Amino acid sequence: MNKNIKITAILTGTAITAIHIFNRIQYSLSTVKDTFSTMENKYYEWRFGKIRYMKKGSGTPLLLIHNLTAGSSLYEFHKIMGELSEKYEVYALDLLGYGLSDKPRMTYTSFLYVQLITDFVKNVIGRKTDIIVTGDSSQLAVMTCHNNPEVFNRIILINPQSLHQLNLIPTKQTKALKLLIELPILGTFVYNIINSKHAFRKLFTKQYFFDPSKIQESDIMAYVEASHLDLIHAKYTFSSYLGRYMNFNILHALKEINHSIFFIAGEKKADIKAIVENYLYYNNSIETAYIPDTKQYPHLESPQKLLSQISIFLN
């Protein structure tokens, strides 16, 4: 019996060591290019940590907020930020827990980000701003606008999350998944497998882009790197996202806000027409436009077509 216990202990210890080594190697390989370090980086000292942002151009302020999925960061806007800065004072930030912003070990919620966006506009931009948000972050713009209508002028939503998905609350299963991802070694191993280069390539091919020939290796690697910055701490936003702690029912807010809203949709994104119709049902003043032959990220796949629609709306 003692011999079996010793063998089990040795095998367990060896497996844990091997997983730990794998995690370290995965981190090193994912961040070796150091894509995000640049002299253009600025930092806002927020109450929960430093927030990395970039500022370009002059004129009417325009704030860009990235998606909430793993690997998201202000890099998402690198193909449109330069041209936008020719007409606007453009700000793009890494939300807390993403990119080069601090990643405290905590549960991340939509309420946290609404407060961050509000504070950033008031303390950094210092005046009313237009805002462009993508994917799951669209709810943050709607909620912020509802709670603090004085911070925004016009709102552009790029492929926002479906209202049905935003209504889903944490369950026993999603809470268990969150706890699994947050385990010190095993959870990091699972996180690394889910957010590997192969996994991101599949996402870009199946969900993010319509035309695989437009996918650039540098974009995939930027998402891989962003998802592994600060070693294990990047996983806490991911665990909160999977646990549905970032979800929020925005139906009431969507019906009540009076700001100009522009919904830009990737024409080939799955169920996009139903999503658009659902938003229009609760706020029929929303303007809409479709970017042909794109899915989730038209600003990466067809930036010029997207810029054309943005220009029409903002001008």
Backbone as numpy.savetxt, mean C-alpha at the origin, in Angstrom:
# Nx Ny Nz CAx CAy CAz Cx Cy Cz
13.47 -43.82 25.79 12.64 -42.61 25.79 13.50 -41.36 25.79
14.53 -41.33 26.68 15.41 -40.18 26.75 16.14 -39.95 25.44
16.52 -41.08 24.78 17.21 -40.98 23.50 16.30 -40.34 22.44
15.04 -40.75 22.42 14.08 -40.18 21.46 13.86 -38.69 21.70
13.81 -38.31 22.98 13.64 -36.90 23.33 14.83 -36.09 22.86
16.04 -36.64 23.06 17.25 -35.93 22.63 17.28 -35.77 21.11
16.91 -36.85 20.40 16.91 -36.78 18.93 15.89 -35.75 18.44
14.70 -35.75 19.07 13.67 -34.78 18.70 14.13 -33.36 18.96
14.79 -33.16 20.11 15.30 -31.82 20.46 16.36 -31.37 19.47
17.25 -32.29 19.09 18.31 -31.95 18.14 17.72 -31.59 16.77
16.76 -32.41 16.31 16.14 -32.15 15.01 15.35 -30.83 15.02
14.65 -30.58 16.13 13.91 -29.34 16.25 14.84 -28.14 16.23
15.93 -28.26 17.01 16.91 -27.17 17.05 17.55 -26.93 15.70
17.84 -28.02 14.99 18.45 -27.90 13.66 17.49 -27.23 12.68
16.21 -27.62 12.76 15.21 -27.04 11.87 15.04 -25.55 12.13
14.99 -25.18 13.42 14.85 -23.76 13.77 16.04 -22.96 13.29
17.23 -23.53 13.47 18.44 -22.85 13.01 18.43 -22.67 11.50
18.03 -23.73 10.80 17.98 -23.67 9.33 16.98 -22.61 8.86
15.83 -22.55 9.52 14.82 -21.56 9.15 15.34 -20.15 9.43
16.01 -19.98 10.56 16.57 -18.67 10.91 17.61 -18.23 9.87
18.46 -19.16 9.46 19.47 -18.85 8.44 18.79 -18.49 7.12
17.75 -19.25 6.76 17.00 -18.96 5.54 16.42 -17.55 5.60
15.84 -17.18 6.74 15.26 -15.85 6.90 16.31 -14.76 6.71
17.49 -14.97 7.27 18.55 -13.97 7.14 19.02 -13.85 5.70
19.16 -14.98 5.03 19.59 -14.98 3.63 18.55 -14.30 2.75
17.27 -14.61 3.00 16.19 -14.01 2.23 16.20 -12.49 2.39
16.42 -12.04 3.61 16.49 -10.60 3.86 17.64 -9.96 3.10
18.81 -10.60 3.17 20.00 -10.05 2.50 19.81 -9.99 0.99
19.28 -11.05 0.40 19.08 -11.10 -1.05 18.02 -10.09 -1.51
17.02 -9.87 -0.67 15.91 -8.99 -1.05 16.27 -7.51 -0.97
17.24 -7.17 -0.13 17.55 -5.75 0.11 18.93 -5.35 -0.40
19.61 -6.23 -1.11 20.99 -5.97 -1.51 21.12 -4.77 -2.46
20.09 -4.49 -3.26 20.18 -3.41 -4.25 20.01 -2.01 -3.63
19.43 -1.94 -2.45 19.26 -0.67 -1.74 18.58 0.37 -2.64
17.45 -0.01 -3.20 16.73 0.82 -4.16 16.22 2.13 -3.58
15.91 2.15 -2.29 15.15 3.26 -1.73 15.99 4.35 -1.09
17.28 4.14 -0.93 18.12 5.17 -0.35 18.44 6.23 -1.39
18.05 7.48 -1.12 18.27 8.57 -2.05 18.32 9.88 -1.28
19.02 10.84 -1.84 19.13 12.15 -1.21 17.78 12.88 -1.18
16.82 12.43 -1.97 15.51 13.08 -2.01 14.63 12.71 -0.83
15.03 11.70 -0.06 14.22 11.27 1.08 14.17 12.35 2.16
12.96 12.61 2.65 12.76 13.49 3.79 12.01 12.68 4.85
12.04 13.16 6.10 11.38 12.43 7.17 10.55 13.36 8.05
9.33 12.91 8.31 8.40 13.62 9.19 8.37 12.86 10.52
8.71 13.54 11.60 8.73 12.91 12.93 7.31 12.86 13.48
6.65 11.73 13.27 5.28 11.54 13.73 5.28 10.89 15.11
4.16 10.88 15.77 4.08 10.38 17.16 4.42 8.90 17.27
4.17 8.10 16.20 4.44 6.66 16.26 5.71 6.27 15.49
6.43 7.23 14.94 7.66 6.91 14.24 7.93 7.86 13.08
9.10 7.71 12.50 9.49 8.56 11.38 8.79 8.12 10.10
8.29 9.11 9.35 7.58 8.85 8.10 8.43 9.39 6.95
8.82 8.50 6.06 9.61 8.92 4.91 8.71 9.47 3.82
9.13 10.60 3.23 8.35 11.16 2.14 9.27 11.87 1.16
8.73 12.17 -0.02 9.43 12.96 -1.02 8.56 14.15 -1.41
9.21 15.23 -1.76 8.52 16.43 -2.20 9.17 16.93 -3.47
8.35 17.17 -4.49 8.87 17.67 -5.77 7.92 18.73 -6.33
8.50 19.70 -7.03 7.71 20.69 -7.76 7.17 21.80 -6.87
6.36 22.65 -7.48 5.74 23.77 -6.78 4.37 24.03 -7.40
3.53 24.70 -6.61 2.17 24.99 -7.09 1.14 24.44 -6.14
-0.01 24.05 -6.69 -1.07 23.46 -5.88 -0.60 22.13 -5.31
-0.75 21.90 -4.00 -0.26 20.64 -3.42 -1.07 19.42 -3.88
-0.35 18.32 -4.04 -0.95 17.04 -4.46 -0.28 15.93 -3.67
-1.06 15.18 -2.91 -0.55 14.10 -2.06 -0.83 12.75 -2.70
0.20 11.88 -2.74 0.08 10.54 -3.31 0.21 9.50 -2.19
-0.77 8.60 -2.09 -0.77 7.56 -1.06 -0.82 6.19 -1.72
0.16 5.34 -1.42 0.28 4.01 -2.03 -0.73 3.01 -1.47
-0.76 1.84 -2.05 -1.64 0.75 -1.64 -1.21 0.20 -0.28
-2.00 -0.71 0.29 -1.70 -1.30 1.59 -1.20 -2.73 1.51
-1.04 -3.27 0.32 -0.57 -4.64 0.17 0.93 -4.73 0.44
1.42 -5.93 0.66 2.85 -6.14 0.95 3.70 -5.59 -0.19
4.81 -4.96 0.16 5.71 -4.42 -0.85 5.35 -3.03 -1.33
4.23 -2.48 -0.85 3.81 -1.16 -1.28 4.71 -0.09 -0.66
4.89 1.01 -1.39 5.68 2.14 -0.94 5.46 3.28 -1.92
6.07 4.42 -1.66 5.92 5.54 -2.60 6.58 5.25 -3.95
7.37 4.18 -4.03 7.94 3.75 -5.32 6.83 3.53 -6.34
5.67 3.18 -5.86 4.51 2.93 -6.73 4.25 4.08 -7.70
4.66 5.30 -7.33 4.37 6.48 -8.14 5.58 7.01 -8.91
6.65 6.23 -8.98 7.89 6.79 -9.54 7.79 7.12 -11.03
6.80 6.52 -11.73 6.66 6.80 -13.16 5.77 8.01 -13.45
5.08 8.52 -12.45 4.20 9.67 -12.69 4.56 10.88 -11.84
5.37 10.68 -10.82 5.64 11.78 -9.89 6.40 12.93 -10.56
7.35 12.60 -11.42 8.14 13.63 -12.09 7.30 14.54 -12.95
6.44 13.97 -13.78 5.60 14.78 -14.65 4.56 15.57 -13.86
4.01 14.97 -12.81 3.05 15.69 -11.97 3.71 16.90 -11.30
4.98 16.76 -10.95 5.68 17.84 -10.26 5.95 19.05 -11.15
5.73 18.91 -12.47 5.88 20.05 -13.37 4.74 21.05 -13.21
3.61 20.58 -12.64 2.45 21.46 -12.45 2.04 21.61 -10.99
2.44 20.65 -10.16 1.97 20.63 -8.78 3.12 20.48 -7.79
2.85 20.84 -6.55 3.77 20.56 -5.45 3.41 19.17 -4.94
4.16 18.17 -5.37 3.80 16.78 -5.15 4.48 16.21 -3.90
3.68 15.57 -3.08 4.17 14.86 -1.91 3.80 13.38 -2.06
4.76 12.50 -1.79 4.48 11.06 -1.75 5.13 10.51 -0.50
4.42 9.71 0.25 4.97 9.21 1.51 4.85 7.70 1.62
5.71 7.13 2.47 5.58 5.74 2.88 4.76 5.74 4.16
3.60 5.11 4.14 2.80 5.01 5.35 3.58 4.28 6.44
3.24 4.53 7.69 3.89 3.84 8.80 3.83 2.33 8.57
4.98 1.67 8.71 5.04 0.22 8.50 5.39 -0.19 7.09
5.56 0.79 6.19 5.85 0.51 4.78 7.14 1.23 4.35
7.78 0.69 3.31 8.94 1.34 2.72 10.01 1.65 3.74
10.48 2.90 3.73 11.53 3.33 4.65 10.99 4.01 5.91
9.69 4.06 6.06 9.13 4.59 7.30 9.34 3.59 8.43
9.26 4.08 9.67 9.43 3.19 10.81 8.36 2.11 10.83
8.71 0.97 11.46 7.82 -0.18 11.48 7.67 -0.71 12.90
6.99 0.03 13.76 6.81 -0.45 15.13 5.97 -1.73 15.16
6.24 -2.54 16.17 5.48 -3.79 16.33 4.14 -3.44 16.96
3.10 -3.44 16.14 1.77 -3.04 16.59 0.73 -3.56 15.61
-0.53 -3.41 15.95 -1.61 -3.71 15.03 -1.94 -2.43 14.26
-1.88 -2.52 12.94 -2.10 -1.36 12.08 -3.57 -1.33 11.64
-4.19 -0.17 11.80 -5.61 -0.02 11.46 -5.82 1.18 10.54
-6.98 1.23 9.94 -7.32 2.36 9.09 -7.39 3.66 9.90
-7.82 3.57 11.15 -7.89 4.77 12.00 -6.51 5.38 12.21
-5.50 4.51 12.37 -4.12 4.97 12.54 -3.68 5.78 11.33
-3.99 5.27 10.13 -3.55 5.94 8.91 -4.35 7.21 8.62
-5.60 7.23 9.00 -6.38 8.46 8.84 -5.75 9.57 9.66
-5.33 9.25 10.89 -4.69 10.26 11.74 -3.35 10.68 11.16
-2.59 9.71 10.62 -1.30 10.03 10.00 -1.48 10.98 8.82
-2.42 10.67 7.93 -2.64 11.51 6.76 -3.09 12.92 7.18
-3.98 12.98 8.15 -4.46 14.28 8.63 -3.31 15.10 9.20
-2.49 14.48 10.04 -1.36 15.19 10.65 -0.33 15.60 9.60
-0.10 14.73 8.61 0.89 15.05 7.57 0.44 16.27 6.76
-0.83 16.30 6.39 -1.34 17.45 5.62 -1.23 18.73 6.45
-1.62 18.67 7.71 -1.62 19.86 8.55 -0.21 20.33 8.91
0.69 19.38 9.19 2.00 19.75 9.73 3.11 19.83 8.69
2.96 19.12 7.56 4.01 19.14 6.54 3.58 19.96 5.32
2.44 19.62 4.74 1.95 20.35 3.57 1.45 21.74 3.99
0.70 21.79 5.07 0.29 23.06 5.64 -0.86 23.77 4.96
-1.51 23.12 4.03 -2.67 23.73 3.36 -3.51 22.62 2.72
-4.68 22.98 2.28 -5.59 22.02 1.66 -4.93 21.42 0.43
-5.11 20.12 0.24 -4.41 19.44 -0.85 -5.36 18.55 -1.65
-5.02 18.35 -2.91 -5.63 17.28 -3.69 -4.93 15.99 -3.32
-5.58 14.85 -3.53 -4.98 13.58 -3.13 -5.28 12.50 -4.15
-4.28 11.66 -4.42 -4.43 10.47 -5.25 -4.11 9.26 -4.39
-5.03 8.32 -4.31 -4.82 7.11 -3.51 -5.11 5.88 -4.36
-4.46 4.77 -4.02 -4.65 3.56 -4.82 -5.09 2.38 -3.95
-5.82 1.48 -4.58 -6.20 0.22 -3.94 -6.88 0.38 -2.60
-6.39 -0.38 -1.62 -6.99 -0.39 -0.28 -6.89 0.95 0.43
-5.94 1.78 0.05 -5.79 3.08 0.70 -6.90 4.06 0.34
-7.70 3.73 -0.66 -8.79 4.63 -1.04 -9.74 4.88 0.11
-9.96 3.87 0.94 -10.83 4.04 2.11 -10.28 5.11 3.05
-8.94 5.23 3.11 -8.31 6.19 4.01 -8.64 7.62 3.58
-8.64 7.85 2.26 -8.97 9.18 1.74 -10.42 9.52 2.05
-11.31 8.56 1.86 -12.74 8.79 2.11 -12.98 9.08 3.59
-12.37 8.27 4.45 -12.55 8.45 5.89 -11.95 9.77 6.37
-10.75 10.08 5.89 -10.10 11.33 6.29 -10.94 12.52 5.85
-11.44 12.47 4.63 -12.27 13.55 4.09 -13.55 13.72 4.91
-14.13 12.61 5.33 -15.37 12.65 6.12 -15.12 13.24 7.50
-14.01 12.82 8.13 -13.71 13.27 9.49 -13.11 14.68 9.53
-12.33 15.01 8.49 -11.65 16.31 8.44 -11.78 16.89 7.03
-12.95 17.37 6.66 -13.19 17.83 5.28 -12.31 18.98 4.85
-11.69 19.66 5.81 -10.88 20.83 5.47 -9.50 20.48 4.93
-9.10 19.20 4.98 -7.73 18.87 4.56 -7.61 18.59 3.06
-8.73 18.25 2.38 -8.68 17.87 0.96 -9.49 18.81 0.09
-9.04 18.96 -1.16 -9.83 19.58 -2.21 -10.50 18.48 -3.02
-9.77 17.92 -3.96 -10.30 16.88 -4.84 -9.62 15.54 -4.54
-10.36 14.46 -4.80 -9.89 13.11 -4.48 -9.90 12.24 -5.73
-8.79 11.58 -5.98 -8.71 10.62 -7.09 -8.46 9.23 -6.50
-9.36 8.32 -6.80 -9.24 6.92 -6.35 -8.83 6.05 -7.53
-7.71 5.38 -7.43 -7.27 4.48 -8.49 -7.53 3.04 -8.06
-8.46 2.39 -8.73 -8.82 1.00 -8.44 -9.01 0.74 -6.94
-9.94 1.43 -6.31 -10.16 1.20 -4.88 -10.69 -0.20 -4.60
-10.48 -0.62 -3.37 -10.97 -1.93 -2.93 -12.49 -1.96 -2.98
-13.07 -3.14 -3.22 -14.52 -3.26 -3.28 -15.12 -2.95 -1.91
-16.31 -2.36 -1.92 -16.97 -2.01 -0.67 -17.31 -3.26 0.14
-17.60 -4.35 -0.55 -17.88 -5.61 0.15 -16.66 -6.09 0.92
-15.48 -6.03 0.29 -14.25 -6.47 0.94 -13.93 -5.60 2.15
-14.17 -4.31 2.03 -13.89 -3.40 3.14 -14.81 -3.64 4.32
-15.96 -4.24 4.08 -16.91 -4.51 5.15 -16.56 -5.76 5.97
-15.63 -6.56 5.48 -15.27 -7.80 6.17 -14.48 -7.48 7.43
-14.88 -8.08 8.54 -14.24 -7.83 9.83 -13.36 -9.02 10.22
-12.46 -8.83 11.19 -11.61 -9.95 11.63 -12.45 -11.12 12.14
-12.01 -12.32 11.80 -12.64 -13.56 12.26 -11.61 -14.36 13.05
-12.03 -15.48 13.61 -11.09 -16.35 14.33 -9.97 -16.80 13.41
-10.32 -17.09 12.16 -9.33 -17.56 11.20 -8.32 -16.47 10.84
-8.81 -15.26 10.57 -7.88 -14.18 10.20 -7.04 -13.74 11.39
-7.60 -13.80 12.60 -6.83 -13.48 13.80 -5.72 -14.51 14.01
-6.04 -15.79 13.77 -5.04 -16.84 13.91 -3.93 -16.67 12.89
-4.29 -16.27 11.66 -3.31 -16.04 10.61 -2.39 -14.88 11.00
-2.95 -13.84 11.58 -2.16 -12.71 12.04 -1.14 -13.16 13.09
-1.59 -13.95 14.05 -0.70 -14.44 15.10 0.41 -15.33 14.53
0.06 -16.14 13.52 1.06 -17.01 12.89 2.16 -16.18 12.23
1.77 -15.19 11.45 2.76 -14.36 10.76 3.67 -13.64 11.75
3.15 -13.30 12.92 3.92 -12.53 13.89 4.82 -13.38 14.78
4.78 -14.72 14.63 5.70 -15.57 15.39 7.14 -15.25 14.99
8.08 -15.27 15.95 9.45 -14.80 15.71 10.18 -15.45 14.54
10.24 -16.76 14.47 11.04 -17.42 13.43 10.15 -18.09 12.39
9.21 -18.92 12.86 8.31 -19.61 11.93 7.46 -18.61 11.16
6.94 -17.60 11.86 6.11 -16.60 11.19 6.87 -15.83 10.14
8.13 -15.51 10.44 8.97 -14.81 9.46 9.24 -15.69 8.26
9.40 -16.99 8.50 9.61 -17.95 7.41 8.39 -17.98 6.49
7.20 -18.06 7.08 5.96 -18.08 6.29 5.83 -16.77 5.51
6.13 -15.66 6.18 6.07 -14.35 5.52 7.01 -14.30 4.32
8.22 -14.81 4.48 9.20 -14.81 3.39 8.75 -15.67 2.21
8.10 -16.77 2.49 7.61 -17.63 1.42 6.49 -16.93 0.65
5.56 -16.32 1.38 4.43 -15.64 0.75 4.89 -14.44 -0.08
5.97 -13.78 0.38 6.43 -12.55 -0.27 7.79 -12.74 -0.93
7.95 -13.86 -1.58 9.18 -14.15 -2.33 9.15 -13.47 -3.70
10.26 -13.46 -4.36 10.34 -12.89 -5.70 9.38 -13.61 -6.63
9.32 -14.92 -6.52 8.41 -15.72 -7.36 6.96 -15.32 -7.10
6.61 -15.10 -5.83 5.23 -14.74 -5.49 4.87 -13.38 -6.06
5.79 -12.42 -5.98 5.52 -11.09 -6.53 5.43 -11.13 -8.05
6.26 -11.94 -8.68 6.18 -12.06 -10.14 4.80 -12.58 -10.55
4.28 -13.51 -9.79 2.96 -14.07 -10.08 1.89 -13.01 -9.89
2.00 -12.19 -8.84 1.04 -11.11 -8.61 1.06 -10.11 -9.75
2.25 -9.72 -10.19 2.35 -8.76 -11.28 1.73 -9.32 -12.55
1.94 -10.61 -12.80 1.46 -11.24 -14.03 -0.05 -11.46 -14.01
-0.56 -11.89 -12.86 -1.98 -12.27 -12.77 -2.91 -11.13 -12.36
-2.44 -10.24 -11.47 -3.35 -9.25 -10.89 -2.96 -7.79 -11.16
-1.67 -7.50 -11.15 -1.26 -6.09 -11.22 -1.24 -5.55 -12.65
-0.77 -6.36 -13.61 -0.62 -5.92 -15.00 -1.53 -6.75 -15.91
-2.00 -6.12 -16.98 -2.73 -6.83 -18.01 -1.78 -7.41 -19.05
-0.77 -6.62 -19.43 0.20 -7.02 -20.46 1.51 -7.42 -19.79
1.82 -8.73 -19.71 3.05 -9.17 -19.05 4.33 -8.60 -19.66
4.29 -8.23 -20.94 5.49 -7.71 -21.59 5.89 -6.34 -21.03
4.97 -5.67 -20.34 5.27 -4.35 -19.77 5.84 -4.44 -18.35
5.86 -5.62 -17.80 6.39 -5.80 -16.45 7.91 -5.65 -16.47
8.43 -4.79 -15.64 9.87 -4.57 -15.55 10.43 -5.28 -14.32
11.56 -5.90 -14.49 12.21 -6.61 -13.39 12.48 -5.67 -12.22
12.81 -4.44 -12.52 13.11 -3.47 -11.47 11.89 -3.20 -10.60
10.69 -3.23 -11.18 9.47 -3.02 -10.40 9.22 -4.20 -9.46
9.40 -5.40 -9.96 9.23 -6.59 -9.11 10.21 -6.55 -7.95
11.47 -6.25 -8.25 12.49 -6.25 -7.20 12.26 -5.12 -6.19
11.69 -4.02 -6.64 11.37 -2.92 -5.71 10.32 -3.37 -4.70
9.34 -4.14 -5.16 8.32 -4.64 -4.25 8.90 -5.70 -3.30
9.77 -6.55 -3.83 10.43 -7.55 -2.98 11.24 -6.85 -1.90
12.00 -5.83 -2.29 12.84 -5.12 -1.33 11.99 -4.40 -0.29
10.96 -3.70 -0.73 10.11 -2.95 0.20 9.45 -3.87 1.22
9.14 -5.10 0.81 8.48 -6.04 1.71 9.44 -6.64 2.73
10.75 -6.39 2.55 11.73 -6.97 3.47 12.60 -5.94 4.18
12.32 -4.66 3.99 13.09 -3.64 4.68 12.87 -3.73 6.19
13.92 -3.43 6.94 13.87 -3.49 8.41 13.65 -4.92 8.89
14.23 -5.86 8.18 14.23 -7.28 8.53 12.83 -7.80 8.86
12.57 -8.18 10.12 11.29 -8.84 10.43 10.14 -7.87 10.63
10.41 -6.58 10.78 9.34 -5.67 11.18 8.36 -5.34 10.06
8.73 -5.57 8.82 7.82 -5.30 7.71 6.59 -6.22 7.75
6.71 -7.32 8.47 5.61 -8.29 8.45 4.41 -7.86 9.29
4.56 -6.85 10.13 3.45 -6.49 11.02 2.33 -5.77 10.28
2.65 -4.98 9.26 1.56 -4.42 8.44 0.88 -5.53 7.66
1.67 -6.48 7.18 1.12 -7.59 6.40 0.17 -8.43 7.26
0.58 -8.72 8.50 -0.28 -9.52 9.38 -1.57 -8.77 9.72
-1.48 -7.45 9.89 -2.68 -6.66 10.17 -3.60 -6.62 8.95
-2.98 -6.56 7.77 -3.75 -6.55 6.52 -4.49 -7.88 6.34
-3.78 -8.99 6.52 -4.42 -10.31 6.39 -5.46 -10.53 7.47
-5.22 -9.96 8.64 -6.16 -10.12 9.75 -7.40 -9.27 9.61
-7.44 -8.43 8.56 -8.56 -7.53 8.26 -8.68 -6.37 9.25
-7.61 -6.06 9.94 -7.65 -4.96 10.88 -7.58 -3.61 10.17
-7.21 -3.60 8.90 -7.18 -2.36 8.14 -8.50 -2.07 7.43
-9.43 -3.01 7.48 -10.72 -2.82 6.82 -11.60 -1.85 7.61
-12.48 -1.16 6.88 -13.43 -0.27 7.54 -14.61 -0.04 6.61
-15.81 -0.05 7.17 -17.02 0.20 6.40 -17.13 1.70 6.11
-17.00 2.07 4.85 -16.99 3.49 4.49 -18.30 3.95 3.84
-19.33 3.12 3.87 -20.58 3.46 3.18 -21.16 4.78 3.67
-21.19 4.94 4.98 -21.75 6.18 5.56 -20.93 7.39 5.12
-19.61 7.26 5.20 -18.73 8.37 4.83 -18.85 8.68 3.34
-18.92 7.64 2.52 -19.00 7.81 1.07 -20.26 8.57 0.67
-21.35 8.31 1.36 -22.62 8.98 1.05 -22.61 10.45 1.48
-21.86 10.78 2.51 -21.97 12.11 3.10 -20.96 13.14 2.59
-19.80 12.70 2.10 -18.80 13.68 1.68 -19.25 14.41 0.42
-18.90 15.69 0.33 -19.32 16.53 -0.79 -18.18 16.90 -1.73
-17.00 16.35 -1.51 -15.85 16.69 -2.33 -15.95 16.07 -3.72
-15.24 16.66 -4.66 -15.17 16.09 -6.00 -14.32 14.82 -5.96
-14.89 13.72 -6.47 -14.21 12.43 -6.45 -14.13 11.88 -7.87
-12.95 11.40 -8.22 -12.71 10.83 -9.55 -12.24 9.40 -9.38
-12.98 8.44 -9.93 -12.67 7.01 -9.84 -11.99 6.61 -11.15
-10.71 6.23 -11.07 -9.98 5.76 -12.25 -9.81 4.25 -12.12
-10.26 3.53 -13.14 -10.28 2.07 -13.08 -9.45 1.45 -14.19
-8.75 0.37 -13.84 -8.09 -0.44 -14.86 -9.14 -1.27 -15.57
-9.29 -1.07 -16.86 -10.39 -1.69 -17.62 -10.42 -3.21 -17.49
-9.25 -3.84 -17.38 -9.17 -5.30 -17.36 -9.13 -5.89 -15.95
-9.24 -5.05 -14.93 -9.24 -5.56 -13.56 -10.51 -6.37 -13.31
-10.37 -7.48 -12.63 -11.51 -8.37 -12.37 -12.60 -7.65 -11.58
-13.85 -7.79 -12.02 -15.04 -7.25 -11.34 -15.04 -5.74 -11.20
-14.25 -5.04 -11.99 -14.11 -3.60 -11.81 -15.42 -2.86 -12.09
-16.19 -3.30 -13.07 -17.44 -2.60 -13.38 -18.43 -2.70 -12.23
-18.48 -3.85 -11.59 -19.37 -4.01 -10.43 -18.90 -3.13 -9.27
-17.59 -3.03 -9.10 -17.04 -2.19 -8.03 -17.39 -0.73 -8.29
-17.21 -0.27 -9.54 -17.54 1.10 -9.90 -19.02 1.39 -9.64
-19.88 0.49 -10.09 -21.32 0.68 -9.91 -21.71 0.75 -8.44
-21.01 -0.02 -7.62 -21.30 -0.01 -6.18 -20.94 1.33 -5.55
-19.80 1.89 -5.94 -19.41 3.21 -5.43 -20.40 4.27 -5.89
-20.80 4.19 -7.16 -21.75 5.17 -7.70 -23.12 5.07 -7.03
-23.48 3.89 -6.59 -24.77 3.70 -5.92 -24.83 4.54 -4.63
-23.70 4.60 -3.92 -23.66 5.33 -2.66 -23.27 6.79 -2.83
-22.68 7.13 -3.98 -22.35 8.54 -4.25 -22.37 8.74 -5.76
-23.52 9.15 -6.28 -23.68 9.22 -7.74 -23.01 10.44 -8.37
-22.34 11.25 -7.56 -21.62 12.40 -8.12 -20.17 12.04 -8.48
-19.76 10.81 -8.19 -18.40 10.37 -8.52 -18.23 10.31 -10.04
-17.16 10.92 -10.53 -16.82 10.81 -11.95 -15.95 9.58 -12.16
-16.05 8.96 -13.33 -15.30 7.73 -13.58 -14.60 7.76 -14.93
-13.51 7.01 -15.00 -12.78 6.84 -16.26 -12.07 5.49 -16.22
-11.98 4.85 -17.37 -11.31 3.56 -17.48 -10.01 3.72 -18.28
-8.94 3.11 -17.78 -7.67 3.08 -18.50 -7.61 1.76 -19.26
-7.66 1.79 -20.59 -7.72 0.54 -21.37 -6.48 -0.32 -21.19
-6.69 -1.63 -21.25 -5.61 -2.61 -21.22 -4.73 -2.49 -19.99
-5.35 -2.23 -18.83 -4.61 -2.22 -17.57 -5.43 -2.91 -16.50
-4.74 -3.30 -15.43 -5.41 -3.90 -14.28 -5.23 -3.02 -13.05
-4.55 -3.53 -12.01 -4.50 -2.84 -10.72 -3.63 -1.59 -10.72
-2.53 -1.60 -11.49 -1.58 -0.49 -11.42 -1.37 0.20 -12.77
-2.35 0.98 -13.22 -2.18 1.70 -14.48 -1.04 2.72 -14.41
-0.71 3.20 -13.21 0.39 4.16 -13.06 1.75 3.51 -13.25
1.80 2.19 -13.22 3.03 1.47 -13.55 2.97 0.89 -14.97
1.78 0.47 -15.40 1.64 -0.19 -16.70 1.44 0.79 -17.84
0.62 1.81 -17.64 0.37 2.81 -18.70 0.34 4.21 -18.07
1.49 4.67 -17.58 1.53 5.94 -16.85 1.04 7.14 -17.65
1.34 7.20 -18.96 0.93 8.36 -19.75 -0.58 8.44 -19.90
-1.23 7.31 -20.07 -2.69 7.29 -20.17 -3.32 7.72 -18.85
-2.73 7.28 -17.76 -3.24 7.68 -16.46 -3.03 9.17 -16.23
-1.85 9.68 -16.56 -1.55 11.10 -16.39 -2.52 11.97 -17.19
-2.90 11.51 -18.36 -3.85 12.24 -19.18 -5.19 12.38 -18.46
-5.68 11.31 -17.82 -6.95 11.37 -17.09 -6.84 12.23 -15.85
-5.72 12.14 -15.14 -5.50 12.98 -13.97 -5.52 14.44 -14.34
-4.85 14.76 -15.47 -4.78 16.15 -15.92 -6.16 16.69 -16.26
-7.00 15.86 -16.90 -8.36 16.29 -17.25 -9.15 16.63 -16.00
-9.04 15.80 -14.98 -9.80 16.01 -13.77 -9.30 17.19 -12.95
-8.01 17.28 -12.74 -7.44 18.33 -11.89 -7.47 19.71 -12.56
-7.50 19.73 -13.90 -7.51 21.01 -14.59 -8.93 21.51 -14.88
